[in-house]
């Protein structure tokens, strides 16, 4: 069962000043050799924070593998502001890891298997990027952090998230296509086989390709969609060769 940690309001600012990592919605603060706090930034709506912490509580009950394990919900004046999770100094994210192409392909295939595992548990993970996927430099084990960025039964994705809005507008529902779509994005960017892929959602939606997108990149993007513009629900990692 998750613990509860009450943080006096006067201490929150001091904690935030000690952050060692940050993302678009939160700051990560190391509080012990094996623990970190994830504290949401002030602009994140309160109902969004409550939704995220409820997901963390539910996920904790499920005893999931392949995640940074949450250990407590953080509160200030009785209102949730984030959560605590386990930390391993031997974990590094894919952005900072130094793997060969063969090792990267192995990691990407393992990540695909983990996404399938999440699906089997009724979880769709949204924020699939190199910064949110950790690999242990000692044993090679892979796990996901930011496990609050998910859609699961009774707990929808956050509508301010661009990816969620894209899928809502395009398909009317959040489903497993999020996984194959974002895994393809990760594969192409991680293996450096494409230069500009960050605006691929807009390309698929509008079928318009900015001038800076090369013909090679345009061909790759088009290979991921049907003739009517809908997204193919398939992973491209199986077609990537080691050499």
Secondary structure, 3 states (H helix, E strand, C coil): CCEEEECCHHHHHHHHHCCCEECCCEEEEEEECCEEEEEECCCCCHHHHHHHHHHHHHHHHHCCCCECCEEEEEEECCEEEEEEEECCCCEEECCCCCCCHHHHHHHHHHHHHHHHHHHHCCEEECCCCHHHEEEECCCCCEEECCCCCEEECCECCCCCCHHHHHHHHHHCCCCCHHHHHHHHHHHHHHCCCCCCCCCHHHHHHHCCCCCCCCHHHHHHHHCCECCCCCECCCCCHHHCCCC
